[in-house]
Amino acid sequence: MSSLIRDRILTIRSSLPDSVRLIAVTKQASAEIIRCAYAVGIRDFGESRIQEAASKQAQLQDLSDITWHFIGHLQSNKAKKAIEQFQWLHSVDNLKLAQRLNQLAQQLKISPQVCLQVKILPDPNKLGWSAPQLLADLPALDQCKNLQIQGLMTIPPFGSSNLENITVFNHTRELAKEIQEQNWSNIQMQQLSMGMSGDYKLAVQAGATMVRLGTILFGERSAEIDAKSRE
């Protein structure tokens, strides 16, 4: 198993531009598998469940240079644990949640790095800002001084075509450019977290700076396919 994972990771990494950060999505993967990925150079790991991640983080405390990315739906009542456990939050999907995280970050004296989740195409299974909603909320988001807002995250609708995926990725890039040009004091748009195992090549072509890959690295998971998956 470890040699197979090693070969997959090395193949994918060699195909990515230096400007693209590979986040290995390790939900349902063991701490031992994470160690295998770490051994071949992976330092960014993505998890979507707070409790599952906490167990692995406890087992991997000796790997002090890991950066943990939260990529799942974040409920407000788990916000405190999320910013305590993760350096990056990719799935901040509404203003109320952002303001709650900002309040907690101030109390805890930490400054998590954040991507704002946008929903470019209609999708009942996805959360996130529409483009008009996000643009309207930018003044309030700019007041979240304890968050390092770094860019946007998006997920195309489950089962969408390549053409639809390209549309989502291109529109996300253009939205980020529009926001960056407004020169907010506390909002940067340097990062585009987009692209999963089935569509990451299209995302890279569209300008992704972070791709979230799980299945293509670690194989199919035992659980049923989750249409809300973030990798």
C-alpha positions, 0 to 999 in steps of 0.5 A, a space after each residue: 500500500 505505501 509504495 502505491 501511495 508513494 508512486 501516485 503522489 510522486 506522479 501527481 506532484 511531478 505533473 503540477 506546476 510549482 505554483 500549485 499547492 497539493 493538499 492531500 485529503 486524508 478523510 478515512 485514511 489512517 495516521 499511518 497512511 498520512 505518514 507515508 504521504 509525509 515521507 514523500 514530501 507532502 506537508 499539506 493535509 485536508 480533513 472534513 471532520 473535526 473529531 476524525 482529524 483530532 484523533 490523527 493529529 494527536 497521533 502525528 504530533 511529532 510531525 510538527 511542520 504539517 499544515 492542516 486544512 479544514 475542507 468540510 462544511 463547518 458548523 458554527 458550533 464547531 468553529 472554535 475547535 476548527 480554528 484551534 486545530 487547523 491553520 487553513 479553513 477552506 469552506 467559510 461559506 457565509 458572513 455569519 460564520 466568518 464573523 463568528 470565526 473572527 470573534 473566536 480568533 480574537 479571543 484565542 489570539 490566533 489568525 487563521 487563513 481562510 478561503 471564502 466558498 463560492 457557488 458559481 452554478 446553482 446546486 442544492 447540495 452545495 453551500 457558499 456565496 453566490 457572486 452577487 452575495 459575496 460582493 455585497 458582503 465584502 465591506 463586512 468581511 473586510 472588518 473581520 480583522 482577525 481572519 487572513 482572508 486569502 482567496 476563494 474556494 469552489 466546488 462544481 456541482 456533483 456530476 457536472 460536465 467538463 465544460 461546466 467545470 471549466 465555467 465554474 473555475 474560470 468564473 471563480 478566477 474572474 471573481 477573485 480578480 474583481 475582488 482583488 482590484 477593489 483593494 480591500 484592506 483585509 481581503 486578499 485574493 491570492 489563492 484559488 482552492 479549486 480542483 479535486 481528483 476528477 477535475 484538478 487538471 481543468 482547475 490548474 489550467 484555470 489558475 488554481 493555486 491549491 488542489 484538494 486530492 484524495 481518491 486519486 492518491 489514496 484510492 476509493 473510500 469504503 463509505 458511499 460516495 458523498 455528493 458534497 465531498 470537497 475532494 
